[in-house]
């Protein structure tokens, strides 16, 4: 499925769309040609094709999952077969040993005679003289230090404790989204950190589970005889018990309707029963050794109960939820707009009547003023609305502009939210209960490429940078102004959504949670590892606002998307490289990976690059799952172009390639394998230089060692980077007057975060040396290099650069160089 440039538009069911910065519209038909295809027909065709590709992608994913399950079952069966063979062999050995023992013990005449002699004539033990008594040794002179007599010797093989190796996660609520967030996804993060985990519902936990585990994480569980016994058994064995909570439900004094609006709609739930529930939670937390929670506000409240330490482990998404949300966003991009603007409110329970009341009148006014607007609300099983509409008479008469959708499973929620154009998150800002709520709705919308406008509670003030990755609104006027701004400006909606996703990718992603989980485990141990892990948690607690990569504005010149899911994208950045660009692109086509995405970013070239790229792209759509050609609105420099490409990718791993260089066919496959095996932030190969008359050696032949960055860079930009790592450090820096060392800065940022790089000791890329290269034309010039050095030293004061002065290279080409 393609939305291509002009030469292919006649056959494309996906014309370019203005808000995506695409190229020319469909050319008009000749005057004598009847117009048989209406815009409605065209869009229906796009929807049908996009749905078919989406279903195909989901089917392929399901097939891959089933294949992996079958492989795991086959491996398990093979392991059982090997274990059976081992047991059989051991049994035969035992039988042979038993037979030998029986033969040895069988009575024999000679043995009986020897036994009789021994009993009749016992051996004689000669008498020995008494041992002499030693005189007292002289005392140690007082000038020498004496070792304290009470100091114990170190036990054999002693070392620092590494914390619990097996953790039991116990859920106090069954079949809720909270169980997925706080038990299943949390357990997955601890498993990724190397811990063996089990997730069980509280009623089924038994003695065997207690004996198996080294630590207990108990989520939303009220005190009972069963829970009391469980906690006592863990604590009697010296095993840590951790209370995990994601709402302010352990303060009984808050169990009032004026604070928690949801009490009004809980059926048999009253203030009294709610108080009893909260009391049960409070009793549990007071019996635990420490706590996990989701926000700083909840941590402060937990400290008031006396429990400590408290570790903030945020709610996160998982990779499958991310994949589905991004797939739905890509489908929406291909289909194009339908002329409507959807404002969605994804409340998950009947507890937000007063929250929604903050914006209901504003929404009603906007709906009446603009018939393009739709308000998207949710029901449970198509029958139970999650908002009681009788409490919002201002929305009366607007039924035709309200879309009711069935609430979907959590894994599909970002995909459902991808239908929105704007997501609203109203909360009572003067309400202690609401102030402690986490940022779930922000990142769920971001996964579907949807921007958010939220009330400025403390968690949302930390995560949303107003006007950059979302909007904040407190008063009715601010909500009105913010919504009108987003309604009128689709480009701003896209920018905020893109930045929100880049923030969420690391800050609420599984990789960050696994980092935190590892340190949480080590902090429960002892010794040096405990102290260092605790220091990282303390230092990291200051990182409450995610970094936002600077992504300059760009336009889409070419779009092709088969709506499948590749693991690797190649990002090719180009500026006035018409003589080299096709050679680099052909090296991407030759990659051995079957499924591959390609993003080409032209940074405002003034030569003939763009027509060449577009013609090449039109001929190679069948090779790629997804192929985009983007052009910066104005020349953004190397860092800006790289960030444009990185932000446009939809794969976990991205290979960087400058347009004048080339990849070896096996490059992407080898580097991806290394990244996946090590769970690293980036992987880099050995790079062969070519094209110059002299000094055509290799680059990148040193193994990864972060301290080696102190005097200089030793890793080229041609490396494969995990997108979560790029997002975590705020991407490549963008500063045209100091461009040239963007890759070095990225590696330094990774080193400061403790991210791992992997060296693949194979020649997997080729670096072209030529007189018009950026290194000679820009980086290594007397006027420019000092600015680069100053910038890097200011950003990373630990650098001690040994070559701060310009040093142009002799890149005179050979006679045969291209």
N, C-alpha and C positions, 0 to 999 in steps of 0.2 A: 504494500500500500504506500503510495507516494504522493506528496504534494510538491511537485518539482518546479523548475524554472520554466520559462516561456516555451522552449522547444518541446517540452513534454506535457505541457498543460492540457493540450487537447484530449489526451487520453487519460488524464488524471481525474479521479472522482473527488480529489481533495484540493480545491483551489486555495491559493494563499489567502491569509486573513490579516487584516490591517494590524490588529493588536499584537500579532506575533511578528510584525516587521517583515512579512514575507514579500516576495517579489510581485511581479505584475499580475493583474487580474486576468481571468480568462479572456482571450481575444474574441471580439464579436464574430458571429457567423456571417457568411456572405449574404447579400441581400436576397438572393433567390433560394436560400436554404431555410426551410421552415424551422422555427424554434419549437422542438418537440419536448425539450427537457426543461421543466420549471425549477426554480430554486428549491421548492418543497420536495420535488422528486429527487433532485441532486442530494439534498441533505438526508433523505430517507435512504438513498443508496449508500451514502457515507456511513450512516448509523448501522445499516445491515452488515456492511463489510467490516466495520470496526467491531461489532458484536461477534461476528464469525471469527475474526482474528483473536479477540479476547478469549473466546471459548476454546480456541485451538491452543492458545498459550496456557490456559488453566489446565487443559487436558494433558498437555505435554508435561507440565509441572507435576500433575497428579501421577502420570506414568513414571516420571523420574523418581518420585517419592516411593511408589510401589516397587520400582526396580531396586532402590536402595534398601527397602525393607526385605525384599527377597534375598538380596545379597547378604544382609545381616543374619537372616534366618539360616541361609546356607553356611555362613561362617560359624554360626552357633552350632549347627548340626555337625559340621566338621570338627569343631572343638569337642563336642560330646563324643564323637567317634574316636578322636585321639585320646580323650580321657578314658573311654572304655577300654581301648587297647592298652593304655598304661596300667589300668586297674587289673586287667586280665594278666598282663605280664607280671605285675607284682604278686598277684594271687598264685601264679605258677611258681614264682620264686619262694613264696612262703611255704607252699606245699613241699617243695624240694627241701627247704631248710627243716621243716617239721619231720620229714622222713629221715633226714640225717640225724636229727636230735634223738628221734626214737631209736635209731640203730645204735647210737652211742650209749643210750641208757639201758639197752637190752642186757640182762645178766649174762656174764661169761665166767667160766671157772677161774681163769687166771686173775681176773679183776676181783673176784670174791676172796681169793687167797691173799692178795695184797691188802685188801680192806681188813681182813682178820688179823694179819700181822701188825698193822698200824694200831689197831685197837688194843692188842695184847701187849705190845712193846712200844709205848709212846716215846717219841724222840726226847733226848736229854738236852736241857738248856744249861750251858756252863755258867757258873757264877762269875760276875764281873765286879771289880773293885768299885767303891763309891767314887763318884765324880768329885774332883776338887772344888771347893767353894771359891768363887772369884771375889777378889777384893772390890770394894766400891770404886767406880771410875771417878776420876777427878771432874769437878764441875767445870762447865764452859766459862771461860773468862767473861766478866760482865761487859767487856768492850764489844763483844760480838752480839748481834741481835739474835734472840731466841725465837723459834717458831712457836706460836701459841699452841698449847697442848689440846685445846678444844676444837681447832680448825679441822674439819673432816677432809679426807682425801677426795678428789673428784671421782665420781663414779666412772667406770669404763665407758668409752664411746659417748661421753657427755657432750652436749652441744646446745645451742639455743633452741628453745621450744618453737614449733612452727604453728601452734594453734590447732584447732580441731581438724581432723581429716575426714570425719563423717558427720554430716549435719542433717537432723530431722526437722523438716518444715511441717508444722501442724496448722491446719486451717480451722478456724472457729465458725466460719460460715461456708455453706455448701453451695456450689453452682452459682457463684456470683462473679462479676467482673473483678471485684477486689481480690478474690482468690487467684485469678489469673495473674493480676499485677503483682501481688505481694507474696505469692507462694510459688506458682509455676515459673514465672519469668525470673523471680529472685533466685529460685533454685537453679535455673539454667545458668545464670550469671556466676553463681558459686561453683557450679560444675565446670564452667569455662575457666575458672581460677584454679582448677585442680582438686576440688573437694568432691567427695562422694556424697550424693544427696538422695533423700527420699521425701516425697510429699504425701501426707496422709491427712484425712479428715479426723478431727479430734476424737470422735466416738470409737474409732477402730484402732487407736494406738494401744499396743499391748506391751508386756514386759520384754519380749524379744526386740521390739523396736527401741526401747529404752536402752537395753544392753548393747545394741548395735551402734548407736549414735555416740559421738563425742560431744555434741552440743545440740541444744534444742532452740528452734526459732518458732515461737507460738504467736500466730496472728489472729487478732480480734477474737480472743477466747476468754469467756467469762469464767470466774472462779467457780469450781464445783468440786465434789469429792474426787472425781476422776482426775481433774486438772491438778488438784492439790497433791494427789499421790504421784502423778507424773513429775511434777516439779520437785517433790521431795526425793524421789528416786534419782533424778539427775544430780541434785545437789549433794546427796549423800555420797555419790561417786565422784564428786569434785568436778562435774561437768557443767559448763556455763549454760545458763538459761537466758534467752533473749526474748523480750516482748516486742512484737512488731505491730505498729498501728499506723493507719493512714487517714484518720479523722480525729477530731477532738471529741472523742466519745468516752473519755475516762474521767471527766469532771461531772459528778452527779448534779452539781449546782447549776449546770447549763441545761438541764432537761426541762426546758420551759418553751412553750409555743412561741413566745415573743423572741426567742433566740433561735430555735430550730423549728422552722416553719413546717418541715415534713411531718412533725408529730400530728398535725391536723389531718393528714391523709394516710395514716398508717393502719386503718381498719381498727383492730382491737388495741392498737398502741395508744397509750395515754401518757401524760406527764409522769404519772406514778410508775408505770411499767418501764418507761424510758429511764427513769432515775434508777430503778433496780438493775437494768442492763448496764448502765454506766458505772454503777457501784461494783458490779461483777468485774468489769474491765479494770477498774481501779485496783481492786483486790489482787488481780492477776499481776498487774505491772509492779505492784509493791512487793511481790514475792520473787520477782525475777532479778537477775544479776545485772542486766544491761538492757538497752532498747535500740531498735531500729525504727526509723520513721522517715517521712517524705519531705518535710519542710522544716526550716529553721524555727518557725512559729510553734510547730508541734514539739520540736526538741526543747524549746524553752518551757513549754507546759509540762513535759515529761520530767525535766529537772526539778520542777516544783513538787513532784511526787516523791522525790528522794532517790529515784533510780539514776544510776550513772555507771559507766559512760553511756552516752546516746550518740549513735552514728546516723547521719542523714544519708539514706540510700534512696534516690529518687525513683518514682514510677517511670517505667520505660516501655518502649515498644519492642517487638521482636522482628526478626528479618522477614518472616512470612507476612506479617501485617504491613511492614514497609513495602514489600514487593507488590502486594495487592493494591495498596493505596497509590503507589506510583504508576502502576499499570492503568488504573482507572483515570488518573490525571492525563496520561499519554493518550488514552482513548478519547477523552474529552477534547484534547488539543486537535486530534485528527478530525473529529466530527465537526468542530467549529461551533460558534455560538448559535443559539436558536432564537435570539432576540429578547430573551428574558434574563433578568438578574435575580438570582436566588440568594436570599438572606436566611441562613440556617441557624437553628437553635437545637443543639444535640444534647438536650437534657436526658440523662439516663434513668431518672427516677422521679416520682412525684414528690419532690422535696424542694422545688425551686419556684413556687408560685410568687413569693415576694421578690425573688431575684428578677424574674421576668417582668414584674410590674414596673421595675425601674425604666424599662424601655418600651413597654407595650403602647403607650400613647404616641411616642415618637414613631414607632413602626406603623401604627394606624394612620398617622398623618402622611407618612411617606408613601404608603400603599395607595392611599386615596389620590395623591398628587401624581403618581406615575404608574400607569397600568402595565408597565413592563416588569414591575417588581413582584416577586413571589416570596412568601414567608413559608419556610419549610419546618414543619413540626413532626413529632413522632408519636406513634402509638405502640402498645404492646399487643402483639398477635392480632393486629388490625381491629381491635375492639376497645382497648383501654387507652384513651389519650393520656399522655404524660403531663399535659397541662389541662387544668379544668377551665374550659373556655368561659363558663358562666362568671368567672371572676374577672374577665376582661371584656366588659361590654363595649369598650371602645373599638374592638375588632369586629363587632357585629356589622353585618352587611358586606364584609370583605371575604366571605367564604370562598368565592371564586379565585381569590388570589392567595389562598392558603393551601399548600400541598401537604397532605398527611402521608407519612412514610412509616413503614413498619420498622421498628428498631431491630437491628441485625446483630449477629454475634460479634464479639469484640474484634476478632481477627478481620472482619469485613467492614468495621465502622469507618476507618479512613477512606476506603473505597466508596462507601455510601456518602460520606461528607464531601468527596470530590465533586459531587453534583452542585455544591454550593459555589457561589461567587464570593460570599462574605460569611464568615462565622462569627456569631456574637456570643460573648461570655459575660453576661451581667451577674454581679454578685454584690451583696450588701457590704459596703466597705467599712461600716461602723459596727459590724457584727463579728465578735470574736471567733465564732464558729466558721464563718465564711473566710475570715482572714487567714485561717490555717489551711485552707484547701490547696491542693497541689495544682500543677499546671497541665494536667492531662489534656484538657480540651484544646490547648494551644498546639501541642505537638500532634494530636490526632488530626486536626485540620491541616497542619503543615505537611503531614505525610500524603494528604490528598491534594497538595499544591493549592491550598486555600488560605487566604489571609484572615487574620482575626482582629476584632476590636473588643477590648475587655475592660472590666472595671479595675481600677488601680489598687487592688489588694496587694499586700507586701510581696507575695510570690510573683505576681504578674508584673509588678514594678521592676523586679529584678530581671525577669526574663525578657520583657518587651522593651525595646528601645524605640520610643515613640517616633513614628515616621520612618523607621528603618526596617524593622521586622514585624510591625504590627502597630496598632493604635490603642491608646488608653483614653477612656472617657468616664467621667465621674458624674457630672450633672446632665440633665435632660438636654440642655443646649449643646454640651460637648458630644453627646451621643448623636444628636441630629447633625451637627457639623461634620463629625467623623464619618457617619454613614453616607451623607451627601457627597463628601469628598471621594469616597470609594466608589459610589455609584457612578459618578461622573468620569472617573479616571481609571479605565481598565489597565493601563500601563502601570499605574501605581499599585493596583491590586496584584499584578503579576510580580512586581519587584518585591513587595512585602512578603508574598507567598514564597518566593525563591529564597529570600533571606531567612524566613522563618524555618524553612526546611534545612538550610545549611546550619542554622543554630541547633535545631533539634537533633540533627544527625549524630552529633557527638554528645551533646549535653544530656539528652534523654535516650541515647542509644545503648544497645547491649554491651558495646565495647567499654564504654566508660563505667557502666555498672560492674563489669567483671573486674576492672582495675580497682574500684572501690571495695568490691567483695573480697578480693585477695588481701588488701590491707586490713579489712575488718577481721578476717580470719587470723592474720599474723598478730594483730593487736590483742587478740585473746590469749596469745602464748606468753612467752617471757623472754628475757634477755635482749640482745642487740636487735634481733629482727622485730620484736614487739615494739621497741622504742623507735626504730626507724619507720615502721609502718604507721605508728601513731603520729609521728612527725609529719608524714605525708598527708594523713587525714586532717591534721590541724592546719597545715599549709593550704591544702585543697579546699578547706571550708571557706576560705576567702574568695574562691572563684565562684561567685554566685551569679555572674552575668556572662553569658557566652559571647565569644568573639564572632563578629560578622565579617566574612570575606567581602572585600570590595569587588563587586562585579559590575564593570562599566556597561552602559547601555549598548545593545547590539540589535541587529535585525536578522531575521531568518531568510536566507536566499534559497534554500533547498531543504526539503524535509521528506524523508522516507522512513517509515516505521512499520515493521511487521508485527509489532506488539508481542514479541517474544522476549525472553529474558536472557541476555548475554551476561557473562561474568566480567568481561574486559572491554573497555573502550580505549581506542587510541585517539589522543587529542593532537592534532597537527596545527601548529601556529605558523602563520606565514605573513611576511611583509616584503613585497617587491622581490619575490623569488620565482618569477615565472620560468627561469632557466632550470630550476632544480625541483620544483614542487611535484611534478608528475613522477619523477623518479622516486621521491619519498613515498608518494601515495601507492605506487606499484609495489613497494616493499611491504606496505600494509596489506594489500590484497593477497600477497604471497604467504601470509601468516598461516601456521598449521592449525590454529584454532578454528573449528567449524563455525561457531557462533561468535560474532564479533560486531561491536559498534564502532562507528567512526565519526568523530566530530572535527570538522575543519573550520578554523577561525582565521579569517583574513582581517588583519589589523589596519584596514584603510589603505591597501596597496594602490599605487598610482601607475603601475605597469599593467601588463595584460594578464595578471594572475587570475583574476576572478572569472573571466570567460573560460579560461582553460579549466579551472576547478569545476565550474558548473557543467561543462561539457563532459568532463571525466566522470563526475558524480552520476549524471544521467545514464551512463553506460555501465555503471557498476552497482546498481541497486540490488541485484540478485545476490551479490557477495555478502551484503551486510544486513544484519537484523535491523539496524537503525543507522541512518546516515544523515547528518545535518551539515549544512554549510552556513556559517554565521559570519557576519561582518560587523565590526565595531562601528558605532555611529561616528566616532572621531578616534583618531589614532590614540590608543590607550597605553602603548608600551608593552614590553614583554610580560610583566606581571599581570596587567589588565587582560591581555589576550589569553594568558593561561587560565586566569580565573573565569573568563567567559566560557572557555571550553570545559573546565572542571564543573562549573555550575550546570552546564547543559547535559552532563552525563547522567545515565541512569543505571550504572553498574557499580559494583563494590570496588573494582580495581581499574586504575586509569594509567595508561602508558603515555608518557610525554615524548613527542617527536617534533623537532624543529624541521621546517620544510626543506632545508638543505641537507638533511641527514637521511640515513636509511636504517632499516631494521633487518636483521637476519631472520629468515622464515620461522625459526623455532623460538624467537625472542619472547613473544607474549606468553606462550605456553610454559616456558621454563620459569619466567619470572612470576607468573601467577601461581605455579606449583610451590615456589619458595615462599611466597606471601601466605598462602593458605596453610602450609605446613607449620610455619613459625608463628602465625598470627601477628605478623610484623606490620609496621606502618609503611614501609617501602622496601623495594628490592632493586638492586642495581647490578648491571653486568660489567664485564670487561668490554671496552669500546675500542675498536680499531680505527685509527686515523688514516685518511687517504687524501690525495689530491695535491699535497704540497711537494715541492722539490726536495726538501730535507725534513728530518725530524718527524717522520710518520710513525711514531711508536704507538703505544696503547695507553688508554686512560682507564681509571677505575679498577686497577689491579690490586688494590689494598683491601684487606678485610675490614668490616665495620668496627670502628672504635671511636666512640663519641669524643674522647679527649684529643683525638688527632685533628679535630676541627680548630683547635685553639690557634695554631699558626697559619692555617690556610685550608682551603677547600680541596677535597680529593675525590669528590663524587660529582659526576656530570649530571646535567638536567635530564638526560635520557634514562629515566628510571620509572618503575611502576609504583604508583602511590595509592594507598588505600584512601578512599574518599572520606571516611570518618576522620582519618588523621589530618588530612588537608583542612577539613572543617574545624577540627579541634583547635588549631593554631591560628585560625583566621585567614587561611589561604596564603597565596603569594602576596608580597607587598606590592603596592601600586604607587610608583613615584617615578615619573618619566625623567626627571633631572638626575636620578640616581639609579636608573635601570641597568641591569647587567648581572647582578648577583642574586636574583630572586631565588634561584635554586639553593644557593649556599645559605641564605637566610632561612629557607624552609627546613633544611637539615639542622640548622642551629636551633630552631624552634622545637623540632622533634627531640633533639638531644636534651633540651631544658625540661621537656615533659617526661623524659624517660622512655620515649617510644623506641622500639627496636627497628634497626635496619638489617637487611639480609644481603650479603654479597653472594652473587652467583658467579663463580669463577670460570665463565665461558665467554667467548667473544660473541655477543648477541646484537651488537649495534655497530654502526659505522659513522664516524664523525668526519664531515667534509671540511678540509682546510682550504680557504680561498680568501682572496684579498678583500672581497666585499662582505665578509662575515661581520656579524655584530661585534664580535670580540675585538677585531681590529678597527672597525669603523666607529665604534662608540665606547665600549668598555675600557679598552687599553689606550685611551687618549689622555694627554696631560690635563686637559680641562675637566674631564668627566670622572676619571677614576678617583680623585680625592673626595668627590662627593659620595661615591659609592662606599668608600672606606669609612668616611665619617658616619654615614647612615648605619652601616653594619656594626660599627663599634658602639654607637649610641644604643642600638637595639640589643646588643649582646656585649656588655662591658667586659666579659671574661675573654674576649678575643684578643690575641696578641699577634697581629698579622705581620708576617715577615717580608711580604712583598707589597707594600702599600703604594708603590709608585708605578706609573704606566710602563708597560713593557710590551710593545707591539711585537707580534710574531712574524717571522719570515714565512709567509704563506704563498710564496711564488709558486704557481702551478707547474706541474710536470707537463711535458709535451702531450702526454696522452690523457691528462686529467680532463674531466668533463667540466 
